[in-house]
Amino acid sequence: MKILLLNPSGNKSCIRNYYCGSSAKSGYLFQPLDLLVLSGFLSVQHEVVVLDCIAERIESDTALYRIKEINPVLIVTLVSIVSWKQDEVFLAKIKNILPLVKLIANGDVFFSDAENLMQSLKFIDGVMFDFANFDINHFLAAEFDKIENMLYRKDGRLVWGKNSANGEGIFNMPVPRHELFLSRRYRFPFVLRYPFTAVITSFGCPFRCSFCIANKLGFKYRPVDNVMEELEYITKLKIREIFFEDMTFGLPRANAEKLCNEIKRRNLKLSWTCFSRVDIADYGLLSLMKEAGCHTVIFGVESGNDMILEKYNKDIDKNKIIDAFKNCRKLGIKTVATFILGLPEETRETLRDTAGFAKMLECDYASFNMAVPRPGTQLQHSAITEGLIDPERLDWDHSGQKMAMPSKYLSGEELYLFKIRLERDFYFRLPYLVNCIFRIGSLAQLMEHLREGWQLFLNNLNFKNKENYGD
């Protein structure tokens, strides 16, 4: 069968990826991981076509023409809270031009009240809650008793897969079709060279951060031999740059160590970036990661205030964070600290704590994001209970460009203005700019930094209260 993997039309900066949606704060856009992984599962039995309308900058009408021309039996499409109003209209149009096509959605929108939402969306035939299994293959083969984690229509009623709590343990997956995802428009500021691609060694997250959707996915991981098969395939495509897009690289510890040792033993000469946690990536593991080609680690710091960290179940404190960043500096690994501004307890004092902590960490890069009440999270429940958000509103964006959630003490506008100032104060310090020049590792990275810096400058220059918060 011909299957279309679709990233729909929308704002050119829209990122739909791994059950999270946002607007890119600058020019980056990486491969839609969900579709990339599914390309492997589906290619085992079917012909796979990819249409990434965001990467290819395809407008809605042109996209509909292309979809009709492809004429697939089934479409797996990404959706997201950041683009949901557009997505809903676009998907309905697809069903109008191809009434017999099966349309399967994958995205964060459905994590709160999937059944009621599906009842109102008659044009959607199913929703996936795990893209790293064979559910979609079983759906196509009408092997409904084998489906683990989907909500789908059958004989006019909605049916849940037999394991809606998500799988855990070890899983194998077929090698994704990376050659279908090599557009030059996929860009990431931390990569050293192009082309690059994304890989997962695990799916989901075992931690309990109450602002995050990841712990709704369960946690499972791949055997090292299965990952190495994919890495060998990637090197044959002459790709040497990897973004390990695990929620937390380093779990389980023994598996991560074995993977790093195997990359070294096979002399794959890969360079890579990953997400990890400060309580997982200790000096020993970081050292091994460095030897295996890791050059940048992204840590979720979230706040410079211990009360905020404890309140939202981050299960780390500032001392652990400081130690992890020191260890990376000793080993010559670049660091990215990600922060969340505007959680319900946020005050001007806690914001100042975060601003000072971001500078004190001496991280190479910092990403300041607005709190988003993602569907199905404890944060969403709290924000509704405390009257901070409209429970019917879905289109939140952690970039803050569209709308920021208020805290108990500060408006969304005040929080977003603080974010803009914080970005300016962090990135436009003379010592930081000088050090940044010496940290650049390649011409490709220099060009990315110039592009990112220019966009950051424009974001600061163009912020207008009424345009961003007029609704």
C-alpha positions as a Markdown table, in Angstrom:
| # | Residue | x | y | z |
|---|---|---|---|---|
| 1 | Met | 0.0 | 0.0 | 0.0 |
| 2 | Lys | 1.1 | 3.6 | -0.5 |
| 3 | Ile | 1.4 | 5.4 | 2.8 |
| 4 | Leu | 1.9 | 9.2 | 3.2 |
| 5 | Leu | 3.7 | 10.6 | 6.2 |
| 6 | Leu | 2.6 | 14.2 | 6.4 |
| 7 | Asn | 3.7 | 17.3 | 8.3 |
| 8 | Pro | 0.9 | 19.6 | 7.3 |
| 9 | Ser | 1.0 | 23.1 | 6.0 |
| 10 | Gly | 1.1 | 25.9 | 8.5 |
| 11 | Asn | 3.2 | 28.8 | 9.8 |
| 12 | Lys | 6.7 | 28.4 | 8.4 |
| 13 | Ser | 8.2 | 28.3 | 12.0 |
| 14 | Cys | 5.8 | 25.6 | 13.3 |
| 15 | Ile | 7.5 | 22.6 | 14.8 |
| 16 | Arg | 5.5 | 19.5 | 15.5 |
| 17 | Asn | 7.7 | 16.8 | 17.0 |
| 18 | Tyr | 7.5 | 14.0 | 19.6 |
| 19 | Tyr | 4.1 | 15.0 | 21.0 |
| 20 | Cys | 5.2 | 18.6 | 21.5 |
| 21 | Gly | 4.4 | 21.6 | 19.4 |
| 22 | Ser | 6.0 | 25.1 | 19.3 |
| 23 | Ser | 7.0 | 27.9 | 17.1 |
| 24 | Ala | 10.7 | 28.0 | 16.3 |
| 25 | Lys | 12.2 | 31.1 | 18.1 |
| 26 | Ser | 14.7 | 31.5 | 15.2 |
| 27 | Gly | 15.5 | 29.6 | 12.0 |
| 28 | Tyr | 15.9 | 26.0 | 13.3 |
| 29 | Leu | 13.8 | 23.1 | 12.1 |
| 30 | Phe | 14.7 | 19.4 | 12.7 |
| 31 | Gln | 13.3 | 16.2 | 11.2 |
| 32 | Pro | 9.9 | 15.3 | 12.5 |
| 33 | Leu | 11.0 | 12.4 | 14.7 |
| 34 | Asp | 7.6 | 10.7 | 14.8 |
| 35 | Leu | 7.4 | 10.4 | 11.0 |
| 36 | Leu | 11.1 | 9.5 | 10.7 |
| 37 | Val | 10.7 | 6.5 | 13.1 |
| 38 | Leu | 7.4 | 5.5 | 11.5 |
| 39 | Ser | 9.1 | 5.4 | 8.1 |
| 40 | Gly | 11.0 | 2.3 | 9.3 |
| 41 | Phe | 8.0 | 0.4 | 10.6 |
| 42 | Leu | 5.9 | 1.1 | 7.5 |
| 43 | Ser | 8.6 | 0.4 | 5.0 |
| 44 | Val | 8.8 | -3.2 | 6.1 |
| 45 | Gln | 5.6 | -3.8 | 4.2 |
| 46 | His | 4.5 | -0.7 | 2.3 |
| 47 | Glu | 5.6 | 2.1 | 0.0 |
| 48 | Val | 6.3 | 5.2 | 2.0 |
| 49 | Val | 6.1 | 8.8 | 0.7 |
| 50 | Val | 7.0 | 11.8 | 2.9 |
| 51 | Leu | 5.5 | 15.3 | 2.5 |
| 52 | Asp | 6.9 | 17.8 | 5.0 |
| 53 | Cys | 5.1 | 21.0 | 4.1 |
| 54 | Ile | 6.9 | 23.0 | 6.8 |
| 55 | Ala | 10.4 | 22.0 | 5.6 |
| 56 | Glu | 9.4 | 22.4 | 1.9 |
| 57 | Arg | 7.4 | 25.6 | 2.6 |
| 58 | Ile | 4.4 | 24.3 | 0.8 |
| 59 | Glu | 1.2 | 26.3 | 1.1 |
| 60 | Ser | -2.2 | 24.7 | 1.9 |
| 61 | Asp | -3.6 | 24.6 | -1.6 |
| 62 | Thr | -0.4 | 23.2 | -3.2 |
| 63 | Ala | -0.2 | 20.6 | -0.4 |
| 64 | Leu | -3.7 | 19.5 | -1.1 |
| 65 | Tyr | -3.0 | 19.1 | -4.8 |
| 66 | Arg | 0.2 | 17.1 | -4.0 |
| 67 | Ile | -1.7 | 14.8 | -1.6 |
| 68 | Lys | -4.4 | 14.2 | -4.1 |
| 69 | Glu | -1.7 | 13.4 | -6.7 |
| 70 | Ile | 0.0 | 10.9 | -4.3 |
| 71 | Asn | -3.4 | 9.3 | -3.7 |
| 72 | Pro | -2.3 | 7.3 | -0.6 |
| 73 | Val | -4.4 | 4.5 | 1.1 |
| 74 | Leu | -3.5 | 5.9 | 4.5 |
| 75 | Ile | -2.0 | 9.2 | 5.8 |
| 76 | Val | -0.3 | 9.5 | 9.1 |
| 77 | Thr | -0.3 | 13.2 | 10.0 |
| 78 | Leu | 1.3 | 15.3 | 12.7 |
| 79 | Val | -0.9 | 17.7 | 14.7 |
| 80 | Ser | 0.0 | 20.1 | 17.5 |
| 81 | Ile | -1.5 | 22.5 | 20.0 |
| 82 | Val | 0.5 | 25.3 | 18.5 |
| 83 | Ser | -1.2 | 24.9 | 15.1 |
| 84 | Trp | -4.4 | 23.0 | 16.0 |
| 85 | Lys | -6.9 | 25.5 | 14.5 |
| 86 | Gln | -5.1 | 25.3 | 11.1 |
| 87 | Asp | -4.5 | 21.6 | 11.4 |
| 88 | Glu | -8.2 | 20.8 | 12.0 |
| 89 | Val | -9.3 | 22.8 | 8.9 |
| 90 | Phe | -6.5 | 21.3 | 6.7 |
| 91 | Leu | -7.3 | 17.7 | 7.7 |
| 92 | Ala | -11.0 | 18.1 | 7.0 |
| 93 | Lys | -10.1 | 19.4 | 3.5 |
| 94 | Ile | -8.0 | 16.3 | 2.9 |
| 95 | Lys | -10.9 | 14.0 | 3.7 |
| 96 | Asn | -13.1 | 16.1 | 1.3 |
| 97 | Ile | -10.8 | 15.5 | -1.6 |
| 98 | Leu | -9.9 | 11.8 | -0.6 |
| 99 | Pro | -13.0 | 10.5 | 1.2 |
| 100 | Leu | -11.8 | 6.9 | 1.3 |
| 101 | Val | -8.3 | 7.6 | 2.7 |
| 102 | Lys | -7.7 | 6.5 | 6.3 |
| 103 | Leu | -6.4 | 9.5 | 8.3 |
| 104 | Ile | -4.4 | 8.8 | 11.4 |
| 105 | Ala | -3.3 | 11.7 | 13.7 |
| 106 | Asn | -0.3 | 11.9 | 15.9 |
| 107 | Gly | 0.3 | 14.7 | 18.4 |
| 108 | Asp | -0.1 | 16.3 | 21.8 |
| 109 | Val | -3.7 | 17.6 | 21.2 |
| 110 | Phe | -5.2 | 14.2 | 22.0 |
| 111 | Phe | -3.5 | 13.7 | 25.4 |
| 112 | Ser | -6.3 | 15.4 | 27.4 |
| 113 | Asp | -9.7 | 14.1 | 26.3 |
| 114 | Ala | -9.1 | 12.0 | 23.2 |
| 115 | Glu | -12.5 | 10.3 | 23.0 |
| 116 | Asn | -14.5 | 13.5 | 23.2 |
| 117 | Leu | -12.2 | 15.2 | 20.7 |
| 118 | Met | -12.5 | 12.2 | 18.3 |
| 119 | Gln | -16.3 | 12.3 | 18.6 |
| 120 | Ser | -16.3 | 15.8 | 17.1 |
| 121 | Leu | -13.6 | 15.0 | 14.4 |
| 122 | Lys | -15.4 | 12.5 | 12.2 |
| 123 | Phe | -12.7 | 12.9 | 9.5 |
| 124 | Ile | -10.0 | 11.4 | 11.7 |
| 125 | Asp | -9.9 | 7.6 | 11.7 |
| 126 | Gly | -7.4 | 7.0 | 14.6 |
| 127 | Val | -4.9 | 8.6 | 17.0 |
| 128 | Met | -1.5 | 7.2 | 17.9 |
| 129 | Phe | 0.0 | 7.5 | 21.4 |
| 130 | Asp | 3.2 | 5.6 | 20.6 |
| 131 | Phe | 5.0 | 6.0 | 17.2 |
| 132 | Ala | 7.7 | 3.4 | 18.1 |
| 133 | Asn | 5.8 | 0.2 | 17.7 |
| 134 | Phe | 3.9 | -1.7 | 15.0 |
| 135 | Asp | 0.4 | -0.4 | 15.8 |
| 136 | Ile | 0.0 | 1.4 | 12.5 |
| 137 | Asn | 1.0 | -1.8 | 10.6 |
| 138 | His | -1.6 | -3.8 | 12.6 |
| 139 | Phe | -4.2 | -1.1 | 11.8 |
| 140 | Leu | -3.5 | -1.4 | 8.1 |
| 141 | Ala | -3.7 | -5.2 | 8.2 |
| 142 | Ala | -7.0 | -5.1 | 10.3 |
| 143 | Glu | -5.2 | -7.0 | 13.0 |
| 144 | Phe | -7.1 | -5.0 | 15.7 |
| 145 | Asp | -6.4 | -7.5 | 18.5 |
| 146 | Lys | -2.7 | -6.7 | 18.2 |
| 147 | Ile | -3.0 | -2.9 | 18.5 |
| 148 | Glu | -1.3 | -1.7 | 21.7 |
| 149 | Asn | -1.8 | 2.1 | 22.0 |
| 150 | Met | -4.2 | 3.7 | 19.5 |
| 151 | Leu | -7.7 | 5.0 | 19.7 |
| 152 | Tyr | -9.4 | 4.2 | 16.4 |
| 153 | Arg | -12.8 | 3.9 | 14.7 |
| 154 | Lys | -14.1 | 0.4 | 14.1 |
| 155 | Asp | -17.7 | -0.4 | 12.9 |
| 156 | Gly | -18.8 | 3.1 | 13.9 |
| 157 | Arg | -17.4 | 3.1 | 17.4 |
| 158 | Leu | -14.2 | 4.2 | 19.1 |
| 159 | Val | -11.9 | 1.5 | 20.3 |
| 160 | Trp | -8.8 | 1.7 | 22.5 |
| 161 | Gly | -5.8 | -0.6 | 22.0 |
| 162 | Lys | -5.3 | -3.3 | 24.5 |
| 163 | Asn | -2.5 | -1.5 | 26.4 |
| 164 | Ser | -3.4 | 2.2 | 26.7 |
| 165 | Ala | -0.9 | 2.6 | 29.6 |
| 166 | Asn | 2.0 | 2.4 | 27.1 |
| 167 | Gly | 4.6 | -0.3 | 26.7 |
| 168 | Glu | 7.7 | -0.5 | 28.9 |
| 169 | Gly | 10.9 | -2.5 | 28.8 |
| 170 | Ile | 12.9 | -3.3 | 25.7 |
| 171 | Phe | 11.9 | -2.8 | 22.1 |
| 172 | Asn | 13.4 | -3.3 | 18.7 |
| 173 | Met | 12.5 | -1.2 | 15.6 |
| 174 | Pro | 13.3 | -1.4 | 11.9 |
| 175 | Val | 15.8 | 1.1 | 10.6 |
| 176 | Pro | 14.1 | 4.4 | 9.6 |
| 177 | Arg | 14.4 | 5.7 | 6.0 |
| 178 | His | 16.8 | 8.5 | 6.9 |
| 179 | Glu | 17.3 | 9.2 | 3.2 |
| 180 | Leu | 13.8 | 10.6 | 3.0 |
| 181 | Phe | 14.6 | 13.2 | 5.6 |
| 182 | Leu | 17.7 | 15.0 | 4.3 |
| 183 | Ser | 16.3 | 18.3 | 3.3 |
| 184 | Arg | 18.8 | 21.2 | 3.6 |
| 185 | Arg | 16.0 | 23.1 | 5.3 |
| 186 | Tyr | 16.4 | 20.9 | 8.4 |
| 187 | Arg | 18.7 | 23.0 | 10.6 |
| 188 | Phe | 19.8 | 22.9 | 14.2 |
| 189 | Pro | 22.1 | 25.4 | 15.8 |
| 190 | Phe | 24.2 | 22.9 | 17.7 |
| 191 | Val | 25.3 | 20.6 | 14.8 |
| 192 | Leu | 28.8 | 20.8 | 13.6 |
| 193 | Arg | 28.2 | 19.7 | 10.0 |
| 194 | Tyr | 25.5 | 18.8 | 7.5 |
| 195 | Pro | 23.6 | 16.7 | 6.7 |
| 196 | Phe | 22.5 | 15.6 | 10.1 |
| 197 | Thr | 19.7 | 13.3 | 11.3 |
| 198 | Ala | 17.9 | 12.2 | 14.5 |
| 199 | Val | 18.0 | 8.9 | 16.3 |
| 200 | Ile | 16.3 | 7.6 | 19.4 |
| 201 | Thr | 17.8 | 4.9 | 21.7 |
| 202 | Ser | 14.7 | 5.1 | 24.0 |
| 203 | Phe | 11.1 | 6.2 | 23.9 |
| 204 | Gly | 9.3 | 8.2 | 26.6 |
| 205 | Cys | 10.6 | 9.2 | 30.0 |
| 206 | Pro | 10.5 | 7.6 | 33.5 |
| 207 | Phe | 10.7 | 10.9 | 35.4 |
| 208 | Arg | 7.7 | 12.8 | 36.9 |
| 209 | Cys | 8.1 | 16.5 | 36.0 |
| 210 | Ser | 4.5 | 17.8 | 36.3 |
| 211 | Phe | 4.8 | 20.3 | 33.4 |
| 212 | Cys | 5.9 | 17.7 | 30.8 |
| 213 | Ile | 3.9 | 15.3 | 28.6 |
| 214 | Ala | 6.8 | 12.9 | 28.3 |
| 215 | Asn | 6.0 | 10.9 | 31.4 |
| 216 | Lys | 2.6 | 10.1 | 29.9 |
| 217 | Leu | 4.4 | 8.0 | 27.3 |
| 218 | Gly | 5.9 | 5.3 | 29.5 |
| 219 | Phe | 9.5 | 4.3 | 29.0 |
| 220 | Lys | 11.2 | 1.7 | 26.9 |
| 221 | Tyr | 14.6 | 1.4 | 25.3 |
| 222 | Arg | 16.3 | -0.3 | 22.4 |
| 223 | Pro | 19.1 | -3.0 | 22.6 |
| 224 | Val | 22.5 | -1.6 | 21.6 |
| 225 | Asp | 22.7 | -4.0 | 18.6 |
| 226 | Asn | 19.4 | -2.5 | 17.2 |
| 227 | Val | 20.7 | 1.0 | 17.6 |
| 228 | Met | 24.0 | 0.2 | 16.0 |
| 229 | Glu | 22.3 | -1.3 | 12.9 |
| 230 | Glu | 20.7 | 2.1 | 12.4 |
| 231 | Leu | 24.0 | 4.0 | 13.0 |
| 232 | Glu | 25.8 | 1.8 | 10.5 |
| 233 | Tyr | 23.0 | 2.5 | 8.0 |
| 234 | Ile | 23.3 | 6.3 | 8.6 |
| 235 | Thr | 27.1 | 6.2 | 8.0 |
| 236 | Lys | 26.5 | 4.5 | 4.6 |
| 237 | Leu | 24.4 | 7.5 | 3.7 |
| 238 | Lys | 27.5 | 9.6 | 4.5 |
| 239 | Ile | 25.9 | 11.2 | 7.5 |
| 240 | Arg | 28.3 | 11.9 | 10.4 |
| 241 | Glu | 26.2 | 14.2 | 12.6 |
| 242 | Ile | 23.5 | 12.8 | 14.9 |
| 243 | Phe | 21.0 | 14.4 | 17.2 |
| 244 | Phe | 20.1 | 11.7 | 19.8 |
| 245 | Glu | 16.6 | 12.8 | 20.5 |
| 246 | Asp | 15.9 | 10.6 | 23.5 |
| 247 | Met | 14.0 | 12.5 | 26.3 |
| 248 | Thr | 16.9 | 11.6 | 28.5 |
| 249 | Phe | 20.1 | 10.1 | 27.0 |
| 250 | Gly | 21.9 | 7.8 | 29.4 |
| 251 | Leu | 19.1 | 5.5 | 30.4 |
| 252 | Pro | 19.5 | 2.7 | 31.3 |
| 253 | Arg | 23.1 | 3.5 | 32.4 |
| 254 | Ala | 24.5 | 0.1 | 31.3 |
| 255 | Asn | 22.9 | 0.4 | 27.9 |
| 256 | Ala | 24.2 | 4.0 | 27.3 |
| 257 | Glu | 27.8 | 2.9 | 28.3 |
| 258 | Lys | 27.6 | -0.1 | 26.0 |
| 259 | Leu | 26.4 | 2.1 | 23.1 |
| 260 | Cys | 29.2 | 4.6 | 23.6 |
| 261 | Asn | 31.8 | 1.8 | 23.8 |
| 262 | Glu | 30.4 | 0.2 | 20.6 |
| 263 | Ile | 30.5 | 3.5 | 18.7 |
| 264 | Lys | 34.2 | 3.8 | 19.7 |
| 265 | Arg | 35.0 | 0.2 | 18.9 |
| 266 | Arg | 33.5 | 0.5 | 15.4 |
| 267 | Asn | 35.2 | 3.8 | 14.8 |
| 268 | Leu | 32.1 | 5.4 | 13.3 |
| 269 | Lys | 33.5 | 8.9 | 13.7 |
| 270 | Leu | 30.2 | 10.4 | 14.6 |
| 271 | Ser | 29.7 | 13.7 | 16.3 |
| 272 | Trp | 26.5 | 14.3 | 18.2 |
| 273 | Thr | 24.2 | 16.2 | 20.5 |
| 274 | Cys | 21.7 | 14.9 | 23.1 |
| 275 | Phe | 19.3 | 15.7 | 25.8 |
| 276 | Ser | 20.1 | 14.4 | 29.3 |
| 277 | Arg | 19.5 | 15.2 | 33.0 |
| 278 | Val | 22.1 | 16.5 | 35.5 |
| 279 | Asp | 21.5 | 13.6 | 37.8 |
| 280 | Ile | 22.1 | 11.0 | 35.1 |
| 281 | Ala | 25.0 | 12.4 | 33.2 |
| 282 | Asp | 27.8 | 12.3 | 35.8 |
| 283 | Tyr | 31.5 | 12.8 | 35.1 |
| 284 | Gly | 32.0 | 9.1 | 34.2 |
| 285 | Leu | 29.2 | 8.9 | 31.7 |
| 286 | Leu | 30.0 | 12.3 | 30.2 |
| 287 | Ser | 33.6 | 11.3 | 29.7 |
| 288 | Leu | 32.5 | 8.2 | 27.8 |
| 289 | Met | 30.0 | 10.2 | 25.8 |
| 290 | Lys | 32.8 | 12.6 | 24.8 |
| 291 | Glu | 35.0 | 9.8 | 23.7 |
| 292 | Ala | 32.1 | 8.5 | 21.5 |
| 293 | Gly | 31.7 | 11.8 | 19.8 |
| 294 | Cys | 29.3 | 13.8 | 22.0 |
| 295 | His | 30.1 | 17.6 | 21.7 |
| 296 | Thr | 26.9 | 19.2 | 23.1 |
| 297 | Val | 24.5 | 18.2 | 25.9 |
| 298 | Ile | 21.1 | 19.9 | 26.5 |
| 299 | Phe | 20.0 | 19.9 | 30.1 |
| 300 | Gly | 16.6 | 20.8 | 31.4 |
| 301 | Val | 17.4 | 23.3 | 34.2 |
| 302 | Glu | 14.0 | 24.9 | 34.2 |
| 303 | Ser | 14.5 | 27.4 | 37.0 |
| 304 | Gly | 17.0 | 29.0 | 39.3 |
| 305 | Asn | 14.7 | 28.7 | 42.2 |
| 306 | Asp | 14.7 | 25.5 | 44.3 |
| 307 | Met | 11.1 | 26.0 | 45.4 |
| 308 | Ile | 10.0 | 26.0 | 41.8 |
| 309 | Leu | 12.1 | 22.9 | 41.0 |
| 310 | Glu | 10.6 | 21.0 | 44.0 |
| 311 | Lys | 7.0 | 22.1 | 43.3 |
| 312 | Tyr | 7.1 | 20.8 | 39.8 |
| 313 | Asn | 8.7 | 17.4 | 40.6 |
| 314 | Lys | 12.0 | 18.1 | 38.8 |
| 315 | Asp | 13.8 | 16.0 | 41.5 |
| 316 | Ile | 17.0 | 18.0 | 41.2 |
| 317 | Asp | 18.5 | 21.0 | 43.0 |
| 318 | Lys | 20.8 | 23.8 | 42.0 |
| 319 | Asn | 23.9 | 22.1 | 43.4 |
| 320 | Lys | 23.4 | 19.1 | 41.1 |
| 321 | Ile | 22.9 | 21.4 | 38.2 |
| 322 | Ile | 26.1 | 23.4 | 38.9 |
| 323 | Asp | 28.1 | 20.1 | 39.2 |
| 324 | Ala | 26.9 | 18.8 | 35.8 |
| 325 | Phe | 27.8 | 22.1 | 34.0 |
| 326 | Lys | 31.2 | 22.1 | 35.7 |
| 327 | Asn | 31.9 | 18.5 | 34.6 |
| 328 | Cys | 31.0 | 19.4 | 31.0 |
| 329 | Arg | 33.4 | 22.3 | 31.0 |
| 330 | Lys | 36.2 | 20.1 | 32.3 |
| 331 | Leu | 35.6 | 17.6 | 29.5 |
| 332 | Gly | 35.2 | 20.2 | 26.8 |
| 333 | Ile | 31.5 | 19.4 | 26.2 |
| 334 | Lys | 29.3 | 22.3 | 25.2 |
| 335 | Thr | 26.2 | 22.9 | 27.3 |
| 336 | Val | 22.7 | 24.1 | 26.6 |
| 337 | Ala | 20.5 | 25.1 | 29.6 |
| 338 | Thr | 16.7 | 25.1 | 28.9 |
| 339 | Phe | 14.5 | 27.2 | 31.2 |
| 340 | Ile | 10.8 | 27.4 | 31.8 |
| 341 | Leu | 9.4 | 30.9 | 32.7 |
| 342 | Gly | 5.9 | 31.5 | 33.9 |
| 343 | Leu | 4.9 | 28.4 | 36.0 |
| 344 | Pro | 2.0 | 29.3 | 38.3 |
| 345 | Glu | 4.2 | 30.1 | 41.3 |
| 346 | Glu | 6.5 | 32.4 | 39.2 |
| 347 | Thr | 7.1 | 35.9 | 40.7 |
| 348 | Arg | 9.5 | 38.7 | 39.9 |
| 349 | Glu | 11.9 | 37.3 | 42.6 |
| 350 | Thr | 11.9 | 33.8 | 41.1 |
| 351 | Leu | 12.5 | 35.2 | 37.7 |
| 352 | Arg | 15.5 | 37.2 | 39.0 |
| 353 | Asp | 16.8 | 33.9 | 40.5 |
| 354 | Thr | 16.6 | 32.3 | 37.1 |
| 355 | Ala | 18.3 | 35.2 | 35.4 |
| 356 | Gly | 21.2 | 35.2 | 37.8 |
| 357 | Phe | 21.5 | 31.4 | 37.7 |
| 358 | Ala | 21.6 | 31.3 | 33.9 |
| 359 | Lys | 24.6 | 33.6 | 33.8 |
| 360 | Met | 26.3 | 31.9 | 36.8 |
| 361 | Leu | 26.2 | 28.4 | 35.1 |
| 362 | Glu | 28.4 | 29.7 | 32.3 |
| 363 | Cys | 26.4 | 27.5 | 29.8 |
| 364 | Asp | 27.3 | 27.9 | 26.2 |
| 365 | Tyr | 23.7 | 28.4 | 25.2 |
| 366 | Ala | 20.5 | 29.1 | 27.0 |
| 367 | Ser | 16.9 | 28.5 | 25.8 |
| 368 | Phe | 14.2 | 30.5 | 27.6 |
| 369 | Asn | 10.8 | 29.1 | 27.1 |
| 370 | Met | 7.3 | 30.0 | 28.3 |
| 371 | Ala | 5.4 | 27.5 | 30.5 |
| 372 | Val | 2.8 | 25.7 | 28.4 |
| 373 | Pro | -0.2 | 23.8 | 29.9 |
| 374 | Arg | 0.2 | 20.8 | 27.7 |
| 375 | Pro | -2.8 | 18.5 | 27.4 |
| 376 | Gly | -3.0 | 15.8 | 30.0 |
| 377 | Thr | -0.3 | 17.2 | 32.2 |
| 378 | Gln | -0.5 | 18.0 | 35.9 |
| 379 | Leu | 0.3 | 21.6 | 35.0 |
| 380 | Gln | -2.7 | 21.8 | 32.8 |
| 381 | His | -4.9 | 20.5 | 35.5 |
| 382 | Ser | -3.5 | 22.9 | 38.1 |
| 383 | Ala | -3.8 | 25.9 | 35.7 |
| 384 | Ile | -7.4 | 25.1 | 35.0 |
| 385 | Thr | -8.2 | 24.6 | 38.7 |
| 386 | Glu | -6.6 | 27.9 | 39.7 |
| 387 | Gly | -8.4 | 29.8 | 36.9 |
| 388 | Leu | -5.2 | 30.7 | 35.0 |
| 389 | Ile | -6.3 | 29.4 | 31.6 |
| 390 | Asp | -9.5 | 28.8 | 29.6 |
| 391 | Pro | -9.9 | 24.9 | 29.6 |
| 392 | Glu | -11.2 | 25.1 | 26.0 |
| 393 | Arg | -8.1 | 26.8 | 24.8 |
| 394 | Leu | -5.4 | 24.6 | 23.2 |
| 395 | Asp | -3.2 | 26.8 | 21.1 |
| 396 | Trp | -0.4 | 27.5 | 23.6 |
| 397 | Asp | 3.2 | 28.1 | 22.4 |
| 398 | His | 6.3 | 27.8 | 24.6 |
| 399 | Ser | 8.0 | 30.4 | 22.4 |
| 400 | Gly | 5.5 | 32.9 | 23.8 |
| 401 | Gln | 5.1 | 34.5 | 20.4 |
| 402 | Lys | 1.4 | 33.9 | 20.3 |
| 403 | Met | 0.3 | 33.9 | 24.0 |
| 404 | Ala | 1.9 | 33.3 | 27.4 |
| 405 | Met | 0.1 | 31.7 | 30.3 |
| 406 | Pro | -0.1 | 34.0 | 33.3 |
| 407 | Ser | 1.2 | 32.9 | 36.7 |
| 408 | Lys | -0.6 | 33.6 | 39.9 |
| 409 | Tyr | 1.3 | 36.9 | 40.3 |
| 410 | Leu | 2.3 | 38.0 | 36.8 |
| 411 | Ser | 0.4 | 38.5 | 33.5 |
| 412 | Gly | 1.4 | 36.7 | 30.4 |
| 413 | Glu | 2.5 | 40.0 | 28.9 |
| 414 | Glu | 4.8 | 40.7 | 31.9 |
| 415 | Leu | 6.3 | 37.2 | 31.7 |
| 416 | Tyr | 7.0 | 37.4 | 27.9 |
| 417 | Leu | 8.6 | 40.8 | 28.3 |
| 418 | Phe | 10.9 | 39.4 | 31.0 |
| 419 | Lys | 11.8 | 36.6 | 28.6 |
| 420 | Ile | 12.7 | 39.0 | 25.9 |
| 421 | Arg | 14.9 | 41.0 | 28.3 |
| 422 | Leu | 16.5 | 37.9 | 29.7 |
| 423 | Glu | 17.5 | 36.7 | 26.2 |
| 424 | Arg | 18.9 | 40.1 | 25.4 |
| 425 | Asp | 20.8 | 40.3 | 28.7 |
| 426 | Phe | 22.2 | 36.8 | 28.4 |
| 427 | Tyr | 23.2 | 36.8 | 24.7 |
| 428 | Phe | 24.4 | 40.3 | 24.2 |
| 429 | Arg | 26.9 | 40.5 | 27.0 |
| 430 | Leu | 30.4 | 41.4 | 25.6 |
| 431 | Pro | 32.2 | 38.6 | 27.4 |
| 432 | Tyr | 29.7 | 36.0 | 26.2 |
| 433 | Leu | 30.0 | 37.2 | 22.6 |
| 434 | Val | 33.8 | 37.1 | 22.7 |
| 435 | Asn | 33.7 | 33.5 | 24.1 |
| 436 | Cys | 31.1 | 32.5 | 21.6 |
| 437 | Ile | 33.5 | 33.3 | 18.7 |
| 438 | Phe | 36.1 | 30.9 | 20.2 |
| 439 | Arg | 33.6 | 28.1 | 20.8 |
| 440 | Ile | 32.5 | 27.8 | 17.2 |
| 441 | Gly | 33.6 | 24.4 | 15.9 |
| 442 | Ser | 32.9 | 24.6 | 12.2 |
| 443 | Leu | 31.9 | 26.9 | 9.3 |
| 444 | Ala | 28.4 | 25.3 | 9.3 |
| 445 | Gln | 28.1 | 26.2 | 13.0 |
| 446 | Leu | 29.3 | 29.7 | 12.4 |
| 447 | Met | 26.6 | 30.2 | 9.8 |
| 448 | Glu | 24.0 | 28.8 | 12.1 |
| 449 | His | 25.1 | 31.1 | 14.9 |
| 450 | Leu | 24.9 | 34.1 | 12.7 |
| 451 | Arg | 21.4 | 33.1 | 11.5 |
| 452 | Glu | 20.2 | 32.4 | 15.1 |
| 453 | Gly | 21.7 | 35.6 | 16.4 |
| 454 | Trp | 20.1 | 37.7 | 13.7 |
| 455 | Gln | 16.7 | 36.2 | 14.4 |
| 456 | Leu | 17.1 | 36.7 | 18.2 |
| 457 | Phe | 17.9 | 40.4 | 17.5 |
| 458 | Leu | 14.7 | 40.7 | 15.4 |
| 459 | Asn | 12.6 | 39.0 | 18.1 |
| 460 | Asn | 13.8 | 41.6 | 20.6 |
| 461 | Leu | 13.4 | 44.4 | 18.1 |
| 462 | Asn | 9.9 | 43.5 | 16.9 |
| 463 | Phe | 8.1 | 42.6 | 20.1 |
| 464 | Lys | 4.8 | 44.5 | 20.2 |
| 465 | Asn | 2.4 | 44.0 | 23.0 |
| 466 | Lys | -0.9 | 44.4 | 21.1 |
| 467 | Glu | 0.1 | 42.2 | 18.2 |
| 468 | Asn | 1.1 | 39.3 | 20.4 |
| 469 | Tyr | -1.6 | 39.6 | 23.1 |
| 470 | Gly | -4.5 | 41.3 | 21.3 |
| 471 | Asp | -6.7 | 38.2 | 21.5 |
